[in-house]
Amino acid sequence: MALSVADLDLRGVSEALARRDVTSVQAAEEYLGRIQQHDRVLRSYITVMADHALARAKAADADTERGRRRGPLHGVPIALKDLIAVAGVRMTSGSQLYADHVPTRDAFVTRRLHDAGAVILGKLAMHEWAFGRPATEGPFPTGRNPWDIHRAPAGSSSGSAVAAAAGLCAGALGSDTGGSVRGPAAMTGLVGHKPTYGLVSRSGVLTMCWSLDHVGPMTRSVWDSAALLQVIAGTDPDDTSTRGAQVQDYLGGLEAGARGLRLGVLRRFYVDFPGLNDDVRAAALTAFETLRAEGATLTDVDAPSLDLSTAAWAPFLAETYEYHARNLRERPEGYRESLRPRVYMGALVTAADYLRAQRLRERFRREVDALLERVDLLVFPGQMTPALRFEDFPMSGLAPASMRYTAPWNLLGLPAVVVPCGVSREGLPVSIQIVGRAFDDATVLRLARAYERATDWHTRRPDPTRWRL
């Protein structure tokens, strides 16, 4: 095949399919071949759905022949984090406990993707129950960073990041409770979007913490994420959090640019924050100037309570413990040693602790709402450091330090996207993060696209010749 589909972003694949430069079956076969060639090292997939994917691709091609193209995802091969249900396909959540679990119904987002004509290639690796640690061995390894296979892609949506960055799918869905879409996306040079809480249904998605969980896209470009969000967003009667979902046109205004947007720069998070990598800081400060040159107005702002975000996030692990309590009593050996005590920590959260965390959450909300009356968006880091080597990844504690940049937006349910803004001295991707008002995901994506259009960081790809152990 003259066209190398796996080197394209989702938009490129979609346009090639629309022009009939390639069929959906050919695209699926190319991705499946690439998975077979490289995933023995990268370990991004738990289950490859080859027969299912080829059947869907064949149906998509038949619809195309009849002039029934369903939209930009029609015939496009994507993949799902392995806590999102596909009927008849095992869904493990990266855990031995669910090694043989097979759901009978599709998740809401799966149904939406099928209705849009997407082709699902398989189920992607993840940290155990979306709360475990990186693993290179055992029945459920969590994937290797394609920019340096000796480094972790972060988590918990690790396989989603690896597969999308390495061209083993055209785009992926992950889940985000404290940064699990944005962290891996930042570590692998992707766009990672945590939508507004309640915009995308979690029905059919296994839980980590139901008041903080989000499902979102992980892709090579902003357009790709907008196209995925357009399909998966909306009200679902099986998820009461979506009753107030306000869906926008995420593609229509994507090219409107940065001019006229007022940006709040949380500069203290760049200048004085302990542990922030120098390369991340320098790339971010340069990105601010790029946004200014594109016509945005930048103002220094602050929200002092954000320093307490991890302390406020931790008591919500009571929800995690409640979800796992029965299994912990009856089958504790089913949890990895690195995960079990962390889940048990949720049992130590008292009602008073939980209520204090809720009060602190409301304090954050008032501070940030006041900021977002003065500015349209907030900008600051995606992560504190580039990707870490597996041996350097912190294996103790409830949460990595980088969650101080991501967890506040789960607590507040605000839309947040990371977009690549440079590389470290070691050639590893780094990102900025953009946060907006509730249900104004379109403006968040608009600014991300304006930055992306002014730079070329999103066009860089990891080198497959280095995927050897």
N, C-alpha and C positions, 0 to 999 in steps of 0.2 A: 504494500500500500504506500503510495507516494506521500500521503499525509500522515504525519506522526501525531496522532490524536492526543497521546499522553503528554505531549509537550505543550498543549494548549490549555488555556483556562476554560471554565465552563462556558463562557460566552463564545469562545472560539469553537468549541465542540458544537454548541447549539447552532451557530451560523453555518458551520460545515454541513451539518445535517440538513438545515433548511435549504442550502444550495444543492444538496444531494451530491456533494463531493465525496461523501462517505455515508454508508447506511448505518443504522443503529446496531445491526448485527455485527458489522465490521468493527465499529467502535467498541462494542462490548468484548469482542474477541481480542482486540488489541490490549484492552485493559486487563483482561483475564490472563493473557500471555505475559504481560508485564508483572502481574501479581505472582504468577508461577516462577518467573525468572528471578525476582528480587525479594519476595516476601519471606523467603527462608532466612534472610538476614534481617530485614527490617521488622518483621513480625507485627505488621499492622492489622492483620485480619485474624479473627477467631473462627469465623465461618465464611467460606466463599460459596455463594449461591449461584454457581455457574449455570446449571440447568434452568433455574428460575429466571436468571438474567437474560439468557438467550431466548427463552420463550417470550419474555416481555419485549425484548428488542425486536423479535420477529413480528409481534403484534403491532409495535410502533411503526415499523416499516410498512406493514400492510395498511395502516391508517394513513400514512403519508402518501402512499400510492393512490388512495381514495380521496386525497385532498382534505384529510381530517387532522391536520396538525393542531395539537391542543395548546400550544404555547411554547415558550422558550425552553422548557424542560423536556419537551417531547423527544423521547429516544435517548436522552442524555444519561450516561451511567454514573450513578452516585453510590454512596455507601453510608451506613448508619452505625452509630455507637451501639454496642451490644447491651444496652438497656432499653432500646426502642423496639417494640414488638413488631414482628412480621409473622403473620399467621402461618403455622406449620413449620417454622424455622426456629431452631433452638435459640434461646436468649439467656446468656449466662451471667451477665453483669460482672464478668471477670472472676467468678467465684466457683469453687468446687461445689458449693451447696446447690447451685443452679446449673450444674454441668449438663444435665439432661432435661432441663425445663424447656418445654415447647408451648408457646402461647397459641391459643385458638383464634384470636382476633388480632387484626392489625391495630397498631397505635393510630391515633387521630392523624398525626403527621404522616404516617405511612400511607394511610388512605388518601390523603391529599396529594402526596407525591405520585401514587399510582394513578389517581384521577388526572393528573397533569401529564401523564405519559412517561414519567421518569422510569429508568431501569435501575433496579437496586442490585448492586454487585455482591453485597455481603454485609456481614456484621463485624464491627471493628473493635480492636483491643481497647482496654481501658484499665485504669486502676481499680482494684477489687472494690465492688459496691460504690464506686465513685469516690472512695475515701482512703484507699490503700496507698501503697508506696510503689515506686518503679520496681519492676522485676524483669530480669533477662532470662530466667530459667523457670522451670515448672510448667504446669499445664496451661497457664494463662499469662505469658509474658506480655509486657505492656508496650512494646515497640521501641525501636531505636531511632534517634534523630537522624534524618537523611542528610543533614549538613555535616554531621560528625557522628558516626554510628557508635562511638564510645561515650556519647552524651545522651542524657534523657530528654525526651520531648516535653517534659512536664506532664501534668495531669489535671483532671482525671481523663479527659478526652484525648488520650495519647495516641491511640490508633487512628482516630479521625484526623489528627494533625499530620501524622506520618503519611497516611495514604494520600491525602490531598496534596501535601507538599512534594511527595515523590512521584506524583502522576500515576497513582494506582487507583484513582477514581477522579472524576471531574469536579467533585465537591463532596462535602460530607456534612452530616449533622452530629453535633455533640450536645452535652448538657453542662450546665454551669451553675454551681451552688455557691462558690466563693471565688471563682476565676477559672473554672475548668474548661471553658471554651477559649477565653482570652489568653490564659497563660500558655497553653500548648501552641496556639496560633502565633503568639509573639515569639516563641522559641524556634519556630520553623518557618518564619517569613510569610505567614498567611494573614488574611483578613479574618478576624474572629468576632462575631457579633452576638452579644447577649441582648436579646430583645427586651422590651418593657415586660415586666411581670404581668401575666394575664393576657398577653398578646398571642402567645403560642401555647396550645393545649399540651398538658403533660399526661393526658389519659393514655394508657398503654405504655407509659415510660416508668421504669422502676424508680423508686423514691430513694433519695438520700435525706432530704430535709424539705418537706412539702411547702413551707412558706418561703423558701429561698431558691428552689430549683427552677431553672429556665432551660429551654431547648433552643439552640440557635445554630446558624450556619458557620462553616469553616471552609474558606475558599481561597483561590489564588487572586481574586480581584473583588473590588467593591460591587461592581455590577453583578457578579455571580451571587454574592450574598443577598443583594436586593432581590434578585430573581427568585432565589429559594424562599426568602421571607414572604414574598408576595403570595406564594403558593401555600405555605404552612400557617400563616397568620389567620386568626378569626375565631369566632365564638364556637364553643363545643359544649353541648348540653351535659356531657360527661365530666367536664372540668369547670366547676363553678367559678374558679378564678378568672375565666375568660368572659364572664357575663358582660363586663364593661369594655371588652376589646374594641379599640378604635383603629380600624385598619386604614392605612393611607395608600396612596400610589407611590410605591418605593422606587420605581423605575422612571416615572414621568419627570420628576424634578431633579434627577440625579446629576445632570450636567449643568445645574444652575450656578455652580461656582461658589467661591468663598466671599465674594464681594458683598458687603453689607452685613455680614454675620459678626456678632459681638462675642468674642471668646474670653472666657475667664481662665487665666493661667494660674494654676495652683503652684506657684513658683517655689514655695517652701519645700515642696515635694521633690524639687530638682536641686535646690541650692544647699539646704541644710539637712536633708534627710539622711540618717546614718545607714550605711550599707549600700547606697545607690552606686552602681558601677559607673566609672568615669566615662566609658564609651556610650552608655545609655544616656547619661546627662548631656554629653556634647551633641549627640545626634538629635536629642529632643530640642535643645536650644536652637539648633540649626533649623529644625522643622518649624519652630515658632516663627522664625524669620521668613521661611518660605510661605507660611500661611499669611503673614503680614503683607508680603509682596503680592499675594494673590487677591488682596483687597479686604481681608478680615481686619477687624479692630481688636487688639489684644489689651487686656487690662489685668493687672495682678489682683487676685482675690484670695481669700482664705476661709477655711471652715475648721476652726480649732478642734471640734469634736471628732473629726476624722482620725485623729491620733488614737482614739479609743475604739476604732472599728473592729479590730480583731477581738478585743475583749467583749464587745457587744455581740459579735458573731458567734463566739464559742458556746454560749448557753443554748443556742438553738440546736445543739447536738442532742438535747433532750428528745427532739423529734426523731433524730437518727436512731437513738437507743429504742424509742418506742416502736419503731418499724421493725427492729431486729430482735426485740426482747424475747420472743418465743423461740426463735432459732438459737439465740445465745444460751437459753436454758436447756434446750433439747439436743442441739448439735453444735456445741461450741468449737469442736475440732474442725468444723467446716470452714472456719475463718483462719486466714494466715496469722501467724504469731504477731506480725507487725501491725495488723489491723484490729485484732480482738480487743486489746486494752484501750484503744482509742475510741471504739464504740462504747465500751463499758463506761468511759468517762461521762457519757451522757446521762447515765443513771445517777450520777452524783449531783446533777443540776437540780436545785430545789425550785419550788414554785416561786419563791421570792427572787431567786437568781433570774429565772425566766422573765418575771415581770419587770425586774430592773433593766434587763436587756431590752425589753419592749419600750420602756420609758426612754432609754438612751437612743433607741432607734428613732423615736419621735423627735428627740432633740436634734439628731442628725437631719431629719427630714425638714424641720423648721429652718435650720441653718442653710441647707442646700437649696430649699425652695426660695429663700430670700436671695441667694446668689443668682438663681436662675430667673429672677425678676429683673436683675440688672444686666445679665448676659444671656445669650442664646445657648451656649454650650460651654463645657469645661474641658480643658486639655491638660494632660500630664502623662506620666509613664504607663506603659503597658505592663512591664515587669521591672524588677530591681536590677537584674543581671541577665546576660545572655545565658544560653543553655549550659547546665552544669554537667560535669562528668558523673556517671552513675555512682562512683565511689564518694563523690562530694555532696550528693543529694542528702538533705537532712532526713534522718530516719527516726527522729524522736520529736515529741511535741505535737500539739494538735494541728498546727497550721504553719506553713512556711511564711517567712517574713514578707515575701512578695504579695501575700494576700492583703497587706495594708493598702495596696493600690487597687485591688479588685473587689474585695469583700464589701466595701461600703455600698457599692451599686447593686449588689444582691439584697442587702438589707433594705435599701430604698426602692428596689425594683425598677430603677431607671435604665434606659437603654444605654449600652456602652459598646464601643467597637475599638479593636486594635487594628492598626495598619502599619506595615513595615516602614521604618524611617531611616534605616542605615544598617551598617554591619560593624561588629566589633573588630579589634585588632587581630583577632583570630579568625575573622571571616564569618562570624555567626550573626544571624539576624537580630535586630533590636527594633522596638516599636514604640509609637505613641498611642495613647488612649484618648478617645473622645466620648464624652458623656452628655446626654441631653435631657430634656424634660420628658415626663411620662407620656408615652404614646406618640412622641415626636421622633420616632426612629428615622423618618424620612430625612430630617435635617441632619441627624447624626451621620447618616450614610452620604448625604450631599457633601458635607465637609470632608469626610474621609475620601470621597471621590475627587474633590478639588485638590487635596494634597497628593493623592495618587497620580492625578493627571499632570501635576507639576514636577514629578520625580519619576525615577525608573526602578525604585527598589523592589516593587512588586513583580517586575519582569524577571528577576534573578531566580535561577533554579539550582538546586543542589546537584552535584556531579555523581551520576550513577556509577562511574568507574571506581568510586571510593566505597561502594557498598560491599566490601569484602571484610570478613573477619580474619 
